[in-house]
Amino acid sequence: MAAILDDFDARPGSVASLLRTVIGLYLRELGGWIATADLVSLTGALGIEAPQARTGIARLRAKGLLVSERRGAAGYALNPGAVPMLERGDRRIFEVRRMDPAEPWCLVSFSISEDRRGARGMLRRRLQWMGAGLAAPGLWICPGHLADEAEQILLDLGLREQSTVFLSGEPRVAGELADAVARWWDLEALAETHRGFLERVAALPLPSPLSGSPPSGSPLPPSSGSGGGSASAAGAAFAGYARLVDAWRPIPYIDPGLPVPLLPRDWPGLESEREFARLSAELADPAREYVRAVTA
């Protein structure tokens, strides 16, 4: 189950990451099962060759995300144990939350013996990947709205008894809190991640004109923006949306949504949040229609 829960190794844009994104977006809507041929067809719209797709699918099955299951045709079912991970991902990816300065902070303190250093290292890694900052050795900090997620990590790793989770008011530090936040989190690395997302979004092959996309259920105009001009606008919308979500998916984990007054001026995360929301609103429906058509 650890392989299912730990979904941070795949590099955005890679075959493994795109497959996880497509599975997370659509497999539950499709009743938890998809024919192998349909999944390969969907990844083909993303520019992934069939042999690469089949190899990537086999690896996800080996990791436990998918289970081989025939329903009139060869296919894969979603492992029920993966559903909680995907639901947590939905909340992070599509319900981005920025902490209000008046909200509480969460502190996670732990003391783990040397003979469990492997579990201790995994805990540090998981806390970092949920967006927590390192306030001091053995003491991590994050916005209070992530307290339940932090506690779930401790439970998953069997470390709840060795840890304490606090909810507190504003930390009292020497100097300005914004300066302390800059020590606890690598804000420049986070900012660079947001800038990289905006660059990738600007290069996405999207249906044109995107702002003129018709409502759900209507045929989209032809597009020459992807697939060498042969793909339909709906296929281009699917490819653009899947790549958009794939590029965005890791960011809400490593960026915890710190209060704006504590962030540097012109924080690029605000622009990337707006851009993701804008493009999602325009692409999600035609992308979903394309998936339904392929899997019909």
PyMOL commands that set and color helices and strands:
alter all, ss='L'
color gray80, all
select helices_A, chain A and resi 2-5+15-26+36-44+50-63+80-94+114-129+144-156+160-162+177-184+187-202+210-212+227-229+233-248+251-254+260-262+268-295
alter helices_A, ss='H'
color red, helices_A
select strands_A, chain A and resi 33-35+66-68+75-78+105-110+133-136+139-143+163-168
alter strands_A, ss='S'
color yellow, strands_A
deselect
rebuild
show_as cartoon
